[in-house]
Amino acid sequence: WFFSYLIKIKLLPDGAAWVAYTILIVKAGDMAAYFVGKKFGKTKHLEHALADLEAQYLTLIESTRDSIYTVDRDCRYIFMNSHHKQRLGIISDRYKGKQYQDYHSKEASERFSQSVSRVFTTGRPCKDQYTRENRFFIRTFSPVRDQKSGEISAVVVISIEPADRESE
Protein backbone atom coordinates (compact mmCIF):
# COMPACT_ATOMS: atom_id res chain seq x y z
CA TRP A 1 0.00 0.00 0.00
CA PHE A 2 0.98 3.59 -0.61
CA PHE A 3 -1.21 6.39 0.66
CA SER A 4 -1.00 10.10 0.00
CA TYR A 5 -3.24 13.12 0.29
CA LEU A 6 -3.07 16.73 -0.78
CA ILE A 7 -5.15 19.80 0.00
CA LYS A 8 -4.97 22.78 -2.34
CA ILE A 9 -6.63 26.11 -1.75
CA LYS A 10 -6.76 28.72 -4.47
CA LEU A 11 -8.07 32.19 -3.77
CA LEU A 12 -9.80 33.57 -6.85
CA PRO A 13 -9.73 37.25 -7.91
CA ASP A 14 -13.42 37.69 -7.07
CA GLY A 15 -12.81 36.75 -3.42
CA ALA A 16 -14.07 33.21 -3.87
CA ALA A 17 -11.98 30.19 -2.92
CA TRP A 18 -11.51 26.83 -4.63
CA VAL A 19 -10.68 23.96 -2.28
CA ALA A 20 -9.46 20.64 -3.67
CA TYR A 21 -8.70 17.52 -1.64
CA THR A 22 -7.08 14.56 -3.38
CA ILE A 23 -6.45 11.17 -1.81
CA LEU A 24 -4.30 8.64 -3.68
CA ILE A 25 -4.20 4.99 -2.68
CA VAL A 26 -1.98 2.46 -4.47
CA LYS A 27 -2.19 -1.24 -3.63
CA ALA A 28 -0.38 -4.03 -5.49
CA GLY A 29 -0.21 -2.09 -8.74
CA ASP A 30 -3.83 -0.93 -8.55
CA MET A 31 -4.47 2.72 -7.97
CA ALA A 32 -7.51 4.56 -6.68
CA ALA A 33 -7.72 8.32 -6.52
CA TYR A 34 -10.45 10.22 -4.75
CA PHE A 35 -10.90 13.87 -5.61
CA VAL A 36 -13.20 16.31 -3.91
CA GLY A 37 -13.32 19.88 -5.13
CA LYS A 38 -15.67 22.74 -4.39
CA LYS A 39 -15.85 26.45 -5.09
CA PHE A 40 -16.90 28.71 -2.24
CA GLY A 41 -18.28 32.16 -2.94
CA LYS A 42 -16.63 33.82 0.03
CA THR A 43 -13.39 32.96 1.72
CA LYS A 44 -15.06 33.00 5.16
CA HIS A 45 -16.63 29.66 4.19
CA LEU A 46 -13.15 28.20 3.73
CA GLU A 47 -12.91 26.92 7.30
CA HIS A 48 -16.23 25.12 6.88
CA ALA A 49 -15.01 23.60 3.60
CA LEU A 50 -11.82 22.31 5.21
CA ALA A 51 -13.80 20.79 8.08
CA ASP A 52 -16.03 18.97 5.57
CA LEU A 53 -13.02 17.67 3.65
CA GLU A 54 -11.34 16.55 6.85
CA ALA A 55 -14.49 14.63 7.82
CA GLN A 56 -14.50 12.87 4.43
CA TYR A 57 -10.82 12.00 4.84
CA LEU A 58 -11.36 10.59 8.35
CA THR A 59 -14.33 8.56 7.14
CA LEU A 60 -12.10 6.93 4.52
CA ILE A 61 -9.33 6.23 7.04
CA GLU A 62 -11.70 4.84 9.66
CA SER A 63 -13.67 2.65 7.25
CA THR A 64 -10.71 0.49 6.27
CA ARG A 65 -9.83 -2.76 8.02
CA ASP A 66 -6.15 -1.95 7.64
CA SER A 67 -4.07 -0.37 10.38
CA ILE A 68 -3.13 3.20 9.50
CA TYR A 69 -1.02 5.24 11.87
CA THR A 70 1.45 8.11 11.88
CA VAL A 71 4.67 8.45 13.86
CA ASP A 72 7.29 11.17 14.21
CA ARG A 73 11.06 10.82 13.77
CA ASP A 74 11.37 9.32 17.27
CA CYS A 75 8.63 6.74 16.57
CA ARG A 76 6.13 8.51 18.82
CA TYR A 77 2.53 7.96 17.77
CA ILE A 78 0.73 10.98 16.34
CA PHE A 79 -2.37 9.26 14.95
CA MET A 80 -3.93 5.77 14.90
CA ASN A 81 -7.09 4.74 13.11
CA SER A 82 -9.65 2.76 15.10
CA HIS A 83 -8.63 -0.57 13.53
CA HIS A 84 -5.03 -0.16 14.72
CA LYS A 85 -6.14 0.87 18.21
CA GLN A 86 -8.34 -2.23 18.32
CA ARG A 87 -5.46 -4.44 17.16
CA LEU A 88 -3.30 -3.12 20.01
CA GLY A 89 -6.12 -3.18 22.56
CA ILE A 90 -6.15 0.61 23.01
CA ILE A 91 -9.48 2.18 23.96
CA SER A 92 -8.72 5.90 24.22
CA ASP A 93 -6.48 8.45 22.52
CA ARG A 94 -3.88 8.19 25.29
CA TYR A 95 -1.49 6.59 22.79
CA LYS A 96 -0.55 10.04 21.43
CA GLY A 97 3.07 10.80 22.21
CA LYS A 98 3.81 7.25 23.33
CA GLN A 99 6.56 5.43 21.49
CA TYR A 100 6.22 2.37 19.30
CA GLN A 101 8.32 0.46 21.84
CA ASP A 102 5.64 1.03 24.47
CA TYR A 103 3.44 -1.48 22.62
CA HIS A 104 5.98 -3.75 20.91
CA SER A 105 9.04 -5.87 21.69
CA LYS A 106 12.55 -4.43 21.65
CA GLU A 107 13.42 -6.38 18.49
CA ALA A 108 10.25 -5.27 16.67
CA SER A 109 10.82 -1.67 17.81
CA GLU A 110 14.40 -1.61 16.49
CA ARG A 111 13.26 -2.93 13.12
CA PHE A 112 10.41 -0.42 12.98
CA SER A 113 12.76 2.43 13.93
CA GLN A 114 15.14 1.49 11.10
CA SER A 115 12.31 1.73 8.55
CA VAL A 116 11.16 5.09 9.92
CA SER A 117 14.76 6.40 9.79
CA ARG A 118 15.11 5.15 6.21
CA VAL A 119 12.04 7.16 5.15
CA PHE A 120 13.32 10.31 6.89
CA THR A 121 16.76 9.85 5.28
CA THR A 122 15.74 8.94 1.72
CA GLY A 123 12.38 10.71 1.49
CA ARG A 124 10.97 7.62 -0.23
CA PRO A 125 8.44 5.00 0.87
CA CYS A 126 9.66 1.56 1.93
CA LYS A 127 8.02 -1.76 2.76
CA ASP A 128 8.62 -4.57 5.18
CA GLN A 129 6.97 -7.76 6.39
CA TYR A 130 6.61 -9.04 9.92
CA THR A 131 4.86 -11.64 12.05
CA ARG A 132 3.04 -10.89 15.28
CA GLU A 133 1.19 -13.49 17.36
CA ASN A 134 1.53 -16.01 14.47
CA ARG A 135 -0.11 -13.55 12.04
CA PHE A 136 1.66 -12.24 8.93
CA PHE A 137 1.58 -8.52 8.02
CA ILE A 138 2.92 -6.29 5.25
CA ARG A 139 3.40 -2.62 5.97
CA THR A 140 4.33 0.42 3.94
CA PHE A 141 6.09 3.44 5.41
CA SER A 142 5.48 6.69 3.49
CA PRO A 143 6.75 10.21 4.16
CA VAL A 144 4.39 12.99 5.23
CA ARG A 145 5.71 16.33 4.02
CA ASP A 146 5.06 19.77 5.42
CA GLN A 147 3.11 21.67 2.75
CA LYS A 148 5.18 24.84 3.08
CA SER A 149 8.72 23.62 3.67
CA GLY A 150 8.55 20.27 1.88
CA GLU A 151 10.41 18.72 4.81
CA ILE A 152 9.34 15.32 6.10
CA SER A 153 7.39 15.87 9.31
CA ALA A 154 6.16 12.33 9.98
CA VAL A 155 5.77 8.84 8.52
CA VAL A 156 2.41 7.25 7.78
CA VAL A 157 2.34 3.47 8.13
CA ILE A 158 -0.26 1.23 6.49
CA SER A 159 -0.22 -2.33 7.76
CA ILE A 160 -2.28 -5.03 6.08
CA GLU A 161 -2.87 -8.67 6.90
CA PRO A 162 -3.05 -10.51 3.55
CA ALA A 163 -4.43 -13.73 5.08
CA ASP A 164 -7.37 -11.68 6.36
CA ARG A 165 -8.21 -10.79 2.75
CA GLU A 166 -8.34 -14.43 1.66
CA SER A 167 -11.26 -15.19 4.00
CA GLU A 168 -13.57 -12.77 2.19
Secondary structure, 3 states (H helix, E strand, C coil): CEEEEEEEEEECCCCCEEEEEEEEEEECCEEEEEEEEEEECCHHHHHHHHHHHHHHHHHHHHHCCCEEEEECCCCEEEEECHHHHHHHCCCCCCCCCCEHHHCCCHHHHHHHHHHHHHHHHHCCCEEEEEEECCEEEEEEEEEEECCCCCCEEEEEEEEECHHHHHCC
